[in-house]
């Protein structure tokens, strides 16, 4: 298996796990009275992210070795991604879901910046 195939497979696995986690959190939030905003655009969000992965698979030659610097930057950014997801915990979804009366999250990266959905 080429380096590109390994990286692509790991990214796809990560995204599928995140979709599962987001769906679980969304169901729980809605059951608690949360409201989803902009649900009609969600299929486009999935299409965009899926299309990005398909484009890499289709338009990148399979024998191209991964760029070590870009791969390192990507891995560093994944730590930030995990930080965000773990900070938001049960409130993290891939959708815009708001639970009335829920306190603002002010830990993790949100000590420094306000979450854009607030």
C-alpha positions in Angstrom: 0.0 0.0 0.0 1.4 3.4 -0.9 1.9 6.3 1.5 -0.9 8.2 -0.1 -3.3 5.2 0.3 -2.4 4.9 4.0 -2.9 8.6 4.7 -6.1 8.7 2.7 -7.4 5.6 4.5 -6.6 7.1 7.9 -8.3 10.4 7.1 -11.4 8.6 5.8 -11.5 6.4 9.0 -11.2 9.5 11.1 -14.0 11.3 9.3 -16.3 8.4 9.4 -15.7 8.1 13.2 -16.4 11.8 13.6 -19.7 11.5 11.6 -20.8 8.7 13.9 -19.8 10.8 17.0 -21.5 13.9 15.6 -24.7 12.0 14.8 -24.8 10.5 18.4 -24.3 13.9 19.9 -26.9 15.5 17.6 -29.5 12.9 18.6 -28.8 13.5 22.3 -28.9 17.3 22.0 -32.2 17.2 20.0 -33.7 14.8 22.6 -32.8 17.4 25.2 -34.6 20.2 23.3 -31.8 21.5 21.0 -32.6 23.2 17.8 -30.7 22.7 14.5 -30.0 25.7 12.3 -29.3 25.5 8.6 -30.1 21.8 8.2 -30.8 22.1 4.5 -27.1 22.9 3.8 -25.8 19.9 5.7 -25.8 17.5 2.6 -23.7 20.1 0.8 -21.2 20.0 3.7 -20.9 16.2 3.4 -20.6 16.5 -0.4 -17.8 19.1 0.0 -15.8 17.1 2.4 -16.4 13.8 0.6 -15.5 15.5 -2.7 -12.2 16.7 -1.3 -11.2 13.2 -0.4 -12.4 11.8 -3.7 -10.4 14.5 -5.6 -7.2 13.6 -3.7 -7.8 9.9 -4.6 -8.6 10.6 -8.3 -6.2 13.5 -9.1 -3.1 12.6 -7.1 -0.8 10.0 -8.7 -0.7 7.0 -6.3 3.1 6.7 -6.4 3.4 10.3 -5.1 5.1 10.2 -1.7 3.4 12.3 1.0 5.1 15.7 1.6 6.7 15.2 5.0 6.3 18.9 6.0 2.7 19.1 4.9 1.9 15.8 6.6 3.6 17.1 9.8 1.5 20.3 9.6 -1.7 18.2 9.1 -0.9 16.0 12.1 -0.2 19.1 14.2 -3.6 20.5 13.2 -5.2 17.2 14.1 -4.1 17.7 17.7 -6.0 21.1 17.6 -9.0 19.3 16.1 -9.0 16.7 18.8 -8.7 19.5 21.4 -11.8 21.2 20.0 -13.8 18.0 19.9 -12.8 16.9 23.4 -13.4 20.3 24.8 -17.0 20.5 23.4 -17.6 16.9 24.4 -21.3 16.1 24.1 -22.0 19.5 22.5 -19.7 18.8 19.5 -21.5 18.0 16.2 -20.8 18.6 12.6 -24.1 20.5 12.4 -25.2 23.8 13.9 -27.2 22.7 17.0 -28.1 25.0 19.8 -29.4 23.9 23.2 -31.3 26.7 24.8 -30.0 27.5 28.3 -26.8 25.5 27.9 -23.8 27.3 29.4 -21.1 28.7 27.0 -18.0 26.5 26.8 -15.1 28.6 28.1 -12.4 26.0 28.5 -9.9 24.5 26.0 -9.4 26.7 23.0 -12.5 28.7 23.9 -10.6 30.4 26.7 -8.9 32.4 23.9 -11.7 32.7 21.3 -15.4 32.5 21.3 -17.0 29.5 19.5 -18.3 30.8 16.2 -21.8 29.2 16.7 -22.5 31.4 19.8 
